[in-house]
Amino acid sequence: MTRLILTAFATLVAIGLWAGTMFIGTSEGWWKSPIVASDSADDFNKMVREKVEQEHIGNFGFILIENGEIAGRWTVSSGLPVDQNSVYQVASLGKWLTAWGVLALVEDGQIDIDAPVSKYLTRWQLPESQFDHSGVTIRRLLSHTAGLDDSLGYNGFDQQSDIQTLEASLTRAEDASPGKSGIVKVGLLPGDEWKYSGGGYTLLQLLVEEVSGLSFDDHMKTRIFEPLGMMRTTFDHEEALKMGLAENFTPTGTTEPFRWYTALAATSLFTSPADMAKFVQVQVPGGSQSVLSQETLAQIATPHASTMGADIWGLGAMLYAPNNRGGFIIGHDGNNEPAINTAVRFDPDTGDGIVILETGSSLLATELAGEWVFWKTGNVDNLAFAVVLESAILWAFVGGLILLLIGLLIGWRQSLGLLKQKRVD
């Protein structure tokens, strides 16, 4: 009987060790290799271009930045020609720039980042809940820790005429992503945990309009885009159409119009690869820009939220991985239906970065940006980890099942041995 107990214990320990090894090994990149063996920017640039030209159907804009300088730039198109000034709808990537627009109001003394957002709103308020809404601060909205449980996700509208007002969208978004209620409300204790909230950024869009007295796009233009020289960046869909948009490819290689959104701040920025490279370059160490102070830039890259023990969010920017210098690789990604995928990564300590804007694939930009992070730091990008986590769980389950079957087989044989021993006795 003692041997059976020891076998059962050993089997459980083995299953736990196997599952832990799969989880930690995946998060630490134990069985991952850099996309290129050298540290040459030219080699990385060449490898990515070859992969894109072989695998991608659609439009693709790429810029590699080393020490604040452009180290590679190119475009690929399956349709009408595109270049570095071609304009793409970049989905949630716009949240990073929205955060700059909000933080500019903080620096201008118009809002207190730690004040309840309700203090500045007259057109709409969060519906009543069991929680104290004074904890729904601007800082927490920026870092997805305000307790909003909408998990939006907007699918947009086919026609401009279908767009809701901001207030109506916050009450119930008619273009909520599948499985989401579209209702922006407090469903968790503010400040208690991180939960992604597109609705929180729609609420920040309303805040910007109420405080600045301007439309959201006009505030972003005058306070952020124009001072940074980002002249092909806008939240105005009609203006973007006049600029000339890169075609919106689907995974099958067909094209369709970009969708219209009420939730501009959360998901409908239009910009070019060249403008996003400017946005990165003004943030390099010693860079010159008059929009935000160095103290505020440092706060953007400071951990404000974590999950599963990893720091994942600053103020409007994602924290993708440690940069091995005490800070983080920061940036943002974006995904909109049917196959818009954008990704920007930036190391504030070195001035290195990567910009990828594309249509035609739902994950290629994120995948390649994650490869850049691993190539630069040897650390697995948080989003890259999330993408392969399902596979790691599957391997953990399969390996655990095999170990369980082995344990059962050993236990069965031990039981037969005990029965034989009893018969002999």
C-alpha positions in Angstrom: 0.0 0.0 0.0 2.9 2.4 0.8 4.3 1.9 -2.7 0.9 2.8 -4.2 0.7 6.0 -2.2 4.3 6.9 -3.2 3.5 6.2 -6.9 0.3 8.4 -6.7 2.4 11.2 -5.0 5.2 10.9 -7.6 2.7 11.0 -10.4 1.1 14.2 -9.1 4.5 15.8 -8.6 5.6 14.8 -12.1 2.4 16.3 -13.6 2.9 19.5 -11.6 6.5 19.8 -12.7 5.6 19.2 -16.3 2.9 21.8 -16.3 5.1 24.3 -14.5 8.0 23.6 -17.0 5.7 24.2 -19.9 4.3 27.5 -18.5 7.7 28.9 -17.3 9.6 27.6 -20.4 7.1 29.3 -22.7 7.1 32.5 -20.8 11.0 32.5 -20.6 11.6 31.4 -24.2 13.5 28.3 -23.2 12.8 26.6 -26.6 12.7 29.8 -28.7 15.5 31.1 -30.9 15.9 34.7 -32.3 14.6 35.1 -35.9 18.2 35.9 -36.9 21.4 34.7 -35.2 23.3 38.0 -35.6 22.6 41.4 -34.0 22.7 43.1 -37.4 19.7 45.3 -38.2 20.3 44.6 -41.9 20.0 40.8 -41.2 16.8 41.3 -39.2 15.3 43.6 -41.9 16.2 41.1 -44.7 14.7 38.1 -42.8 11.4 39.9 -42.1 11.1 41.2 -45.7 11.6 37.6 -47.0 8.9 36.3 -44.7 6.4 38.9 -45.6 7.0 38.6 -49.4 6.5 34.9 -49.1 3.5 34.7 -46.7 1.6 38.0 -46.8 -1.3 38.9 -49.0 -2.3 42.6 -48.6 -0.6 45.9 -47.7 2.4 46.0 -45.4 4.4 49.0 -44.2 7.6 48.4 -42.2 10.1 50.7 -40.4 13.0 49.6 -38.3 14.6 52.1 -35.9 18.1 51.8 -34.4 19.3 54.4 -31.8 16.6 56.8 -33.0 17.6 56.6 -36.7 15.8 54.7 -39.5 17.7 51.5 -40.2 15.3 50.0 -42.7 12.0 50.9 -44.4 10.0 49.2 -47.1 6.4 48.5 -48.2 4.8 45.5 -49.9 1.4 45.5 -51.6 -0.8 42.9 -53.3 -2.9 45.7 -54.8 -2.5 49.4 -55.5 1.0 50.7 -54.6 1.7 51.9 -51.1 4.6 53.8 -49.6 5.7 55.1 -46.1 3.1 57.9 -46.3 0.1 55.7 -47.1 -2.6 55.9 -44.4 -3.9 52.9 -42.5 -6.6 52.5 -39.9 -4.6 51.2 -37.0 -7.3 50.0 -34.5 -6.2 49.9 -30.8 -2.8 51.3 -31.5 -4.5 54.7 -31.3 -5.0 54.2 -27.5 -1.3 55.0 -27.0 -1.7 58.3 -28.8 -5.0 59.0 -27.1 -3.2 58.7 -23.8 -0.8 61.5 -24.9 -3.9 63.7 -25.6 -5.2 63.0 -22.1 -1.9 63.5 -20.4 -1.4 66.8 -22.3 -4.6 68.1 -20.5 -2.9 66.9 -17.2 0.2 68.9 -18.0 -1.9 71.9 -19.0 -3.4 71.9 -15.6 -6.9 71.3 -16.9 -7.5 67.9 -15.2 -6.1 66.0 -12.2 -5.0 62.5 -13.3 -6.0 61.0 -9.9 -9.4 62.7 -9.8 -12.6 60.8 -10.5 -13.4 61.1 -14.2 -17.0 62.0 -13.2 -15.7 65.4 -11.9 -15.3 66.6 -15.5 -18.3 65.1 -17.2 -21.7 66.7 -17.8 -23.0 64.8 -20.9 -22.9 61.3 -19.5 -22.2 59.5 -16.3 -21.4 55.9 -15.4 -24.6 54.0 -14.4 -25.0 53.2 -10.7 -23.3 50.1 -9.3 -22.4 48.5 -6.0 -18.9 50.2 -6.2 -17.7 53.6 -5.3 -17.3 55.5 -8.6 -14.8 58.0 -7.1 -12.2 55.3 -7.7 -12.8 55.5 -11.4 -9.9 57.9 -11.9 -8.3 59.1 -15.1 -5.1 57.3 -14.2 -7.0 54.0 -13.8 -8.8 54.5 -17.1 -5.5 54.9 -18.9 -4.1 51.7 -17.3 -7.3 49.6 -17.6 -7.6 49.3 -13.8 -10.7 51.4 -13.3 -13.0 48.4 -12.7 -14.9 48.7 -16.0 -16.0 45.2 -17.2 -17.1 45.9 -20.8 -14.0 44.2 -22.4 -14.8 46.1 -25.7 -14.0 45.4 -28.6 -15.8 47.5 -31.3 -16.8 46.1 -34.7 -17.7 49.5 -36.2 -20.4 50.4 -38.7 -20.8 50.0 -42.4 -22.0 53.5 -43.1 -21.2 56.9 -41.5 -24.9 57.5 -41.0 -25.0 54.5 -38.6 -22.6 56.0 -36.1 -24.0 56.5 -32.6 -23.4 59.5 -30.4 -20.7 59.1 -27.8 -23.4 59.1 -25.1 -25.4 56.4 -26.8 -22.4 54.3 -27.4 -21.3 54.5 -23.8 -24.8 53.5 -22.7 -24.9 50.5 -25.1 -22.6 50.2 -28.1 -24.5 48.9 -31.1 -21.2 47.8 -32.6 -19.9 45.8 -29.6 -17.7 42.9 -30.5 -19.4 39.4 -30.4 -20.3 38.2 -26.9 -20.0 41.7 -25.3 -22.9 43.6 -23.9 -21.7 47.0 -25.1 -22.5 48.5 -21.8 -19.8 50.6 -20.1 -20.2 50.2 -16.3 -18.3 49.5 -13.2 -18.4 45.8 -12.5 -15.2 45.4 -10.5 -13.6 47.2 -7.5 -11.7 50.2 -9.1 -8.0 49.7 -8.7 -8.3 46.1 -7.7 -7.2 44.4 -11.0 -6.4 44.9 -14.6 -9.2 44.3 -17.2 -9.0 45.6 -20.7 -11.7 48.2 -21.5 -12.2 49.8 -24.8 -15.2 51.5 -23.2 -12.8 53.2 -20.8 -11.1 54.9 -23.7 -14.4 55.9 -25.2 -15.0 57.5 -21.8 -11.7 59.3 -22.1 -12.7 60.5 -25.5 -15.7 62.1 -23.9 -13.5 63.6 -21.2 -11.2 65.2 -23.8 -14.2 66.8 -25.6 -15.8 68.1 -22.4 -12.5 69.6 -20.9 -11.0 71.0 -24.1 -14.2 72.3 -25.6 -13.1 70.8 -29.0 -14.0 67.7 -30.9 -11.7 64.8 -30.0 -10.0 64.9 -33.4 -9.4 68.7 -33.2 -7.8 68.4 -29.8 -5.5 65.6 -30.9 -4.5 67.5 -34.0 -3.7 70.8 -32.3 -2.2 69.4 -29.1 -0.4 66.3 -30.3 -0.2 65.6 -34.1 0.7 69.0 -35.5 3.4 69.8 -32.8 5.0 66.4 -33.5 4.9 66.9 -37.3 2.4 64.0 -37.8 0.6 65.5 -40.7 -0.9 62.3 -42.1 -2.5 61.2 -38.8 -6.1 61.8 -37.9 -9.1 60.4 -36.1 -11.4 62.0 -38.7 -12.5 59.2 -41.2 -13.5 61.7 -43.9 -10.2 63.5 -43.7 -8.4 60.1 -43.9 -10.4 59.2 -47.1 -9.1 62.5 -48.7 -5.5 61.6 -47.7 -5.8 58.3 -49.7 -6.0 55.1 -47.7 -4.1 51.9 -48.2 -6.6 49.2 -49.3 -8.2 47.2 -46.5 -7.4 43.6 -47.4 -9.2 40.5 -46.0 -7.3 37.2 -45.4 -8.6 35.9 -48.7 -7.1 38.7 -50.7 -10.2 40.7 -51.4 -10.7 44.3 -50.3 -13.4 46.1 -48.4 -13.9 49.7 -47.1 -12.7 50.6 -43.6 -15.4 50.7 -41.1 -16.8 53.8 -39.3 -16.6 54.2 -35.5 -18.0 56.2 -32.7 -15.2 55.0 -30.4 -12.4 56.9 -32.2 -10.1 57.0 -29.2 -10.3 53.3 -28.7 -10.1 52.0 -32.2 -10.1 54.4 -35.2 -6.9 56.3 -35.6 -5.6 56.7 -39.1 -1.9 57.1 -39.6 1.1 56.2 -41.8 4.2 54.2 -41.1 6.3 57.4 -41.5 4.2 59.3 -38.9 4.4 56.4 -36.4 8.1 56.4 -36.9 8.2 60.1 -36.0 6.1 59.4 -32.9 8.7 56.8 -31.8 11.7 59.0 -32.7 10.5 62.0 -30.7 10.6 59.8 -27.6 14.3 58.6 -28.0 16.7 59.6 -25.2 17.5 63.2 -25.6 14.8 63.6 -28.2 13.2 67.0 -28.7 9.5 67.5 -28.4 7.4 70.0 -26.5 4.2 68.0 -26.1 4.9 66.1 -22.9 7.6 66.4 -20.2 10.2 63.8 -19.6 8.6 63.0 -16.3 5.3 62.2 -18.0 7.0 60.1 -20.6 8.6 58.2 -17.7 5.2 57.6 -16.1 3.8 56.2 -19.4 6.5 53.5 -19.2 6.1 52.9 -15.5 4.1 49.8 -14.4 0.5 50.6 -13.4 -1.0 47.1 -13.9 0.1 43.5 -13.8 -1.4 40.1 -14.4 0.0 36.6 -13.7 2.9 38.3 -11.9 4.0 40.3 -14.9 3.9 44.0 -15.3 1.9 44.6 -18.5 0.6 48.2 -18.6 1.7 51.8 -18.1 -0.3 54.9 -18.9 -1.8 54.1 -22.3 1.2 52.0 -23.3 1.6 48.3 -23.0 4.7 47.0 -21.3 5.8 44.1 -23.5 9.0 42.8 -21.8 11.8 43.9 -19.6 14.5 45.7 -21.7 17.3 44.4 -19.4 18.1 47.9 -18.3 15.6 48.3 -15.6 12.8 49.5 -17.9 10.5 48.0 -20.5 9.9 47.7 -24.2 6.7 49.8 -24.6 4.1 50.4 -27.4 0.7 49.1 -28.5 -0.9 46.8 -31.0 -4.2 47.0 -32.9 -6.6 44.5 -34.5 -9.8 45.4 -36.3 -11.9 43.1 -38.5 -11.5 41.6 -41.0 -7.7 41.6 -40.9 -6.1 44.8 -39.7 -3.1 44.2 -37.5 -0.7 46.9 -36.4 2.2 46.9 -33.9 4.7 49.4 -32.6 7.5 48.5 -30.1 10.0 51.0 -28.6 12.8 50.8 -26.1 12.9 54.2 -24.3 16.5 53.5 -23.1 18.1 52.8 -26.4 15.9 54.5 -29.0 15.4 51.2 -30.8 12.0 50.5 -32.3 9.8 48.9 -34.9 6.7 50.0 -36.7 4.4 47.6 -38.6 1.1 48.6 -40.2 -0.7 46.1 -42.3 -4.0 44.8 -43.7 -4.6 41.2 -44.8 -3.4 39.3 -41.7 -4.9 39.3 -38.2 -1.6 38.5 -36.4 1.5 38.9 -38.6 2.4 42.4 -37.4 2.1 41.3 -33.7 4.1 38.1 -34.4 6.9 40.0 -36.1 7.0 42.7 -33.5 7.3 40.0 -30.8 10.2 38.5 -32.8 11.9 41.9 -32.7 11.5 42.0 -28.9 13.0 38.6 -28.4 15.8 39.4 -30.9 16.6 42.6 -29.0 16.2 41.4 -25.4 16.0 37.6 -25.2 12.7 38.1 -23.4 9.3 36.9 -24.6 6.9 39.6 -25.5 3.7 39.5 -23.4 1.5 39.4 -26.4 3.6 36.7 -28.1 3.3 34.7 -24.9 -0.5 35.1 -24.9 -0.6 33.9 -28.5 1.3 30.7 -27.8 -0.2 30.1 -24.3 -3.0 28.0 -25.7 -0.5 25.7 -27.3 1.5 25.5 -24.1 -1.6 24.6 -22.1 -2.4 21.9 -24.7 1.1 20.4 -24.4 0.8 20.6 -20.6 -2.5 18.8 -20.7 -1.2 16.1 -23.2 2.0 15.6 -21.2 0.1 15.5 -17.9 -2.3 12.9 -19.3 0.5 10.7 -20.5 2.2 10.9 -17.0 -1.2 10.1 -15.4 -1.6 7.0 -17.6 1.9 5.9 -16.8 1.2 6.4 -13.1 -2.0 4.4 -13.4 -0.2 1.6 -15.2 2.5 1.5 -12.6 -0.1 1.5 -9.9 -2.1 -1.2 -11.6 0.9 -3.4 -11.8 1.7 -2.7 -8.2 -1.8 -3.7 -7.2 -1.5 -7.0 -9.1 1.7 -7.6 -7.3 0.0 -7.0 -3.9 -2.8 -9.4 -4.9 -0.3 -12.1 -5.8 1.6 -11.6 -2.6 -1.6 -11.9 -0.6 -2.5 -15.2 -2.4 1.0 -16.6 -1.6 0.6 -15.6 2.1 
